[in-house]
Amino acid sequence: MVEHDALSATREAYDAAASTYAQLFRGELRDRPLDRAILGAFAEVVSASGNGQVADLGCGPGHITAYLNELGLAVVGVDASPAMIELARHAYPDLRFDVGSMAAVNIADGVLGGVLSRWSIIHTPPQELPVILAEFHRVLAPGGHLLIGFSASDDPSHPTQVFDHTVALAYRWWPGHLAAMLRKSGLVEVARMVREPQPTDRRQFQEVQLLARKTWAEAV
């Protein structure tokens, strides 16, 4: 199956690169004030809902999971790479990290106040993304928030574009197209942050982070 092959290839690639990846990205937020701002806004709206339970899906070595914990959220990190989860557990022994797939999260229906998907969908084949968005919707409580980050396509006539991620095959998304997919999944866009590429960036792509909310109609 395509999904199985893509997930297996991505898992193996990140297992092999886990130590290097962790060293490269562990301190990334120090020099990214806009990322800290959107994560802070996410933490604030989640906390305001009265349900601070959050899943960081595609957590990698756990540094963003730990940051959300510092912001007062009750957060669990999930990643398909066992090597990444091992590094996260070692670095942050007081937090919970589980090996798992975004397409089948081991979390009950409607229990989370928030889901973070930070550049974790970029390795998902486009035809498989609706399954993952449906899973995000399933685990969120009505009114819960999703913050999803991805690299942007630069051509609106091509909703997705393949790019060389170095670690594994990856896809860029046209923001309007992904926002429409979220709406079809019952997740309504609340805000959007677009970061233009900087001269020091490894890849000269726009970075987009969409904040979406599960509609309250789900409570009916």
N, C-alpha and C positions, 0 to 999 in steps of 0.2 A: 504494500500500500504506500501511496505517496507520503501520507502523514507520518507513517512509521519510519520510512526511509529518511525523511527530512529531520525528524526528531532524533533519530539514532545518530545521524551524521553530525548534527549540531551538538548533541551530548558528548560524543567522542572528541570533537574538536575543542570544546571548552574544558573537558577533563584534561586534555593534553596541555592546554594553555593556562590552566587555572592559576598557578603560582605567579606567572608573569603578569597575567591580567590583574590579579589582586594587588601586586606591587604598583602597577601602573595607575590604577584607579582609586586606591584606598583614600587618598587625600584630595580627590578631584573637586570636592565642594568648596575647598578653601579659596579657589580662584574662580568660582562660578557664582557670583552673588545673585544672578537672575534665577538660577536653579534653586538656590536656597530660598529665594522669595516665593517661588511657585510651590515648593514643598511646604513652606510655612503656611501659605494660604490653604493648601490641601489639608494640612493638619488642623487648621483653625475651623474650617467648615465641617470636617469630620467630628471634631470635638464638640462643636456647637449643636450637632444633632443628638448628642447624648449617648452616642454609641461609638466609642473610641477603638473598637476592634478593627484591625486592618491587616490585609495580606499584601506583602510585597512579592509579587509573582514574577519570577525571573530575577531573583535577588542577587545572583552572583556571589561574590565573597562577603556580602552582608553589610557593607559600609552604609548604604542608604537605609537599610532596615534599622541599623543602630541609630542613625540620625533621626528617623521618625520616632524611635523610642525616646530619644532625648527631648523631642517635642511633645511628649506626653501621651503618645498613642500606644495601645496594647497591640503590638505588631508581631506577626509571624512571617518569616522569610521562606519562600518556596523556590526551588530551582531544579531543573532536570538533570543537572550535572552533579553526581555524587562528590566529585573532587571539590567543586565550588562549595558545596554544603559542608564538607569536612573543614575547609579553610574558615568558613563563616563561624562554625561552632567553636573552633579553636580561638578565633579572634574575639568572639563575643559570647563567652560561655553562659552568660545569664539570659540570653535570648533563645527563642525557639526557631529552629531551622529544620525544614523537611525536604526530602527529595520528592519531587512530583512534577506532573505535567500541567500546564495551563489549560489543556483541553479537558482535563478530568481532575479537578481540585478536590482534595479530601477535606472538604468543608461543607457543612450543612447548608441547606437553602436559606437565603435571606437573613444571615446572621451578622454580616459585616457592615460596619459603617463606612468602610473605604477599601478600595483596591488600588494599588500602585502597580503600573506596568510600564517600567522605565526602560525603553529601548529593548524590551523583551519580545515584542511581536515582530521585530524586523527579520527574524529568521523563519517566520511562518509563511509557507506558500500561500499566495492570495486566496486560492480556493478553499483553504482550511481556516482562514481567519474568522468567518462567521461563527464557527463552532466555538472558538475561543471567546469571542465577544459575548456569545450566549452564556458561556460559563461565568464570565465576569458578572453578567446580569443576574444569573442564578444565585450567586453567593452574596450579592449585595442586598441589604434591607431596603425597602422602599424609602426613597430620599437619600440613600447612600451615594457616595461619590467615587468616581473613577478618575484617576490621573494617568493619562497614557502618553508616553513620549516616543517619538520616532523621527527618522530622517525623512525630509520632505522631497518628493518628486519635483522636478523643475519644469514639468510639461503637463498641463492640465488635460491634454488629449490622451495621456497615458497615465491612468490612475496609479499604476505601480511601475517601478523601474528596478531592475536588478543592479546591484553594485557589489564591488569587491570589498568585503568587510575584513579581509585578512584571516579572521578566525574561521568563518563559515559563510556560505552563501546567504545573501541578505537582500532585502527589498526596501525601496523607498516608496512612500505613499503620498499622493496628492491630498492635502489636508481636507479639502471640501468633500472628497470622496470618502475618506475615512469617517468624517463627521456624519455623513449620510448613512454609512454602515452602522454607526453607533445608534442613530435614531431608529433604524430598523430593528435594532436589538433592544429598544426600550430605554436607551441612555441618551439624554438630551444634553447637548453642549451648553455649558455655563460660561466658560471663558477659554481663551486660547493665548498662549505665549509663543511667539516666533522669534527665534534667535538667529541672526544673520551670521554666516561663517566669518571667523576671524583669521587674520594672517597666520596665526600660530596653530590653527586647527589642522588635524591630520587629514580631514576630509572637508572639502569646500561645499557642504550642503547646508541648507537651512535645517535647524532643529526645531521641532514643533512639540509643544506639550498641550494637550487638550484636557480640560477639566469638564467632566460630564456627570450628570445626576440621574439615578434611577427614578423613573416617574412615580409619583405617589399613587397613581391609578392602580399600581400593583397591590395596594393595600385593600382594595375593594373586593 
